[in-house]
Structures are given as C-alpha cells and as structure tokens.
Amino acid sequence: MTADLRRIALTVDEPWPGLYFWVLQEENDDAGVYEPIDAADAPAKTYQAALAAGYMALQAAAGASGPRRGELAAPTFISPSFDVAHTTIQ
C-alpha cells in the first residue's frame, strides 16, 4: 500500500517591497491549517523567480509519485537569518 500523499503548499511572501521569498507549508492535523516547513534562504528579485525556485525545492522534496508520508522526512524549516516576524512567515 502506498503511503498517504502529504499536503504541501507553495507560497511566495514579500516582507519588504521587491524582495520575494518562497515558502513551503504543510497541512498539519487540523484540516486547512498549514505550517512552514521550508523557506528560501535569500530573496528573489521577482515573484516569478521566487515561485520557480520554490517549485524546484518542492520537486526536490518529492519522489516520482509525490511527497509521501513515511518515505521522506519532512523538510526542516530553518528561520531566515533576518527578521521576518511581521510577515506571514511566523
């Protein structure tokens, strides 16, 4: 039997004008509640560049059949080295 597919969302955050960060968030046990599991270490200059880099990070975390519970450890969220406390990444 195949392990359940993990529910991971890719979002882009702009904590300061013109600085875009991709963020991967996974749904926790409460349906519809997502928590950050990984994020960009450095900003991208455009929304599109951040989205593309986040998509690459999501692909790297997933196998051929998608990210499955029990097959891969969940990516570890590491807080960026600068303050983004007033954004959606908290």
TORFI-756252 format. One record per residue (C-alpha): residue in one letter; y, z, x. Coordinates in nm, 3 decimals. Layout:
N
rec residuo:a; py:Y; pz:Z; px:X
...
//
This chain:
90
rec residuo:m; py:0.000; pz:0.000; px:0.000
rec residuo:t; py:0.348; pz:-0.088; px:0.127
rec residuo:a; py:0.599; pz:0.190; px:0.180
rec residuo:d; py:0.898; pz:0.202; px:-0.055
rec residuo:l; py:1.198; pz:-0.008; px:0.032
rec residuo:r; py:1.492; pz:0.204; px:0.148
rec residuo:r; py:1.818; pz:0.154; px:-0.045
rec residuo:i; py:2.077; pz:0.082; px:0.224
rec residuo:a; py:2.428; pz:-0.044; px:0.153
rec residuo:l; py:2.662; pz:-0.216; px:0.396
rec residuo:t; py:3.030; pz:-0.140; px:0.351
rec residuo:v; py:3.346; pz:-0.207; px:0.551
rec residuo:d; py:3.610; pz:0.061; px:0.592
rec residuo:e; py:3.972; pz:0.012; px:0.704
rec residuo:p; py:4.100; pz:0.357; px:0.811
rec residuo:w; py:4.411; pz:0.201; px:0.971
rec residuo:p; py:4.569; pz:-0.134; px:0.883
rec residuo:g; py:4.391; pz:-0.416; px:1.064
rec residuo:l; py:4.105; pz:-0.203; px:1.207
rec residuo:y; py:3.775; pz:-0.260; px:1.028
rec residuo:f; py:3.452; pz:-0.062; px:1.073
rec residuo:w; py:3.114; pz:-0.145; px:0.924
rec residuo:v; py:2.919; pz:0.145; px:0.775
rec residuo:l; py:2.554; pz:0.159; px:0.668
rec residuo:q; py:2.487; pz:0.408; px:0.390
rec residuo:e; py:2.154; pz:0.510; px:0.239
rec residuo:e; py:2.092; pz:0.638; px:-0.109
rec residuo:n; py:1.976; pz:0.998; px:-0.100
rec residuo:d; py:1.751; pz:1.173; px:-0.353
rec residuo:d; py:2.036; pz:1.174; px:-0.609
rec residuo:a; py:2.042; pz:0.826; px:-0.762
rec residuo:g; py:2.366; pz:0.648; px:-0.681
rec residuo:v; py:2.474; pz:0.892; px:-0.408
rec residuo:y; py:2.497; pz:0.728; px:-0.066
rec residuo:e; py:2.537; pz:0.898; px:0.272
rec residuo:p; py:2.642; pz:0.732; px:0.600
rec residuo:i; py:2.353; pz:0.668; px:0.840
rec residuo:d; py:2.519; pz:0.441; px:1.097
rec residuo:a; py:2.864; pz:0.301; px:1.173
rec residuo:a; py:3.049; pz:0.080; px:1.418
rec residuo:d; py:3.147; pz:0.239; px:1.749
rec residuo:a; py:3.461; pz:0.029; px:1.772
rec residuo:p; py:3.679; pz:-0.155; px:1.521
rec residuo:a; py:3.663; pz:-0.523; px:1.444
rec residuo:k; py:3.986; pz:-0.721; px:1.408
rec residuo:t; py:3.890; pz:-0.877; px:1.075
rec residuo:y; py:3.696; pz:-0.777; px:0.766
rec residuo:q; py:3.465; pz:-1.075; px:0.815
rec residuo:a; py:3.385; pz:-0.977; px:1.176
rec residuo:a; py:3.305; pz:-0.618; px:1.071
rec residuo:l; py:3.087; pz:-0.742; px:0.785
rec residuo:a; py:2.895; pz:-0.977; px:1.016
rec residuo:a; py:2.841; pz:-0.704; px:1.278
rec residuo:g; py:2.722; pz:-0.461; px:1.009
rec residuo:y; py:2.480; pz:-0.720; px:0.876
rec residuo:m; py:2.337; pz:-0.760; px:1.226
rec residuo:a; py:2.295; pz:-0.380; px:1.251
rec residuo:l; py:2.116; pz:-0.376; px:0.916
rec residuo:q; py:1.884; pz:-0.656; px:1.027
rec residuo:a; py:1.806; pz:-0.467; px:1.349
rec residuo:a; py:1.704; pz:-0.161; px:1.146
rec residuo:a; py:1.473; pz:-0.359; px:0.917
rec residuo:g; py:1.134; pz:-0.518; px:0.970
rec residuo:a; py:1.033; pz:-0.857; px:0.832
rec residuo:s; py:0.979; pz:-0.705; px:0.487
rec residuo:g; py:1.299; pz:-0.498; px:0.489
rec residuo:p; py:1.365; pz:-0.136; px:0.582
rec residuo:r; py:1.068; pz:0.063; px:0.456
rec residuo:r; py:1.023; pz:0.438; px:0.430
rec residuo:g; py:0.783; pz:0.568; px:0.690
rec residuo:e; py:0.780; pz:0.251; px:0.901
rec residuo:l; py:1.107; pz:0.306; px:1.087
rec residuo:a; py:1.302; pz:0.621; px:1.146
rec residuo:a; py:1.633; pz:0.624; px:0.963
rec residuo:p; py:1.922; pz:0.521; px:1.185
rec residuo:t; py:2.112; pz:0.824; px:1.309
rec residuo:f; py:2.475; pz:0.845; px:1.209
rec residuo:i; py:2.691; pz:0.932; px:1.507
rec residuo:s; py:3.050; pz:1.019; px:1.425
rec residuo:p; py:3.301; pz:0.789; px:1.591
rec residuo:s; py:3.486; pz:0.938; px:1.888
rec residuo:f; py:3.815; pz:0.930; px:1.697
rec residuo:d; py:3.930; pz:1.093; px:1.375
rec residuo:v; py:3.848; pz:0.901; px:1.058
rec residuo:a; py:3.848; pz:1.207; px:0.832
rec residuo:h; py:4.092; pz:1.056; px:0.581
rec residuo:t; py:3.873; pz:0.757; px:0.505
rec residuo:t; py:3.557; pz:0.704; px:0.306
rec residuo:i; py:3.354; pz:0.791; px:0.619
rec residuo:q; py:3.342; pz:1.168; px:0.591
//
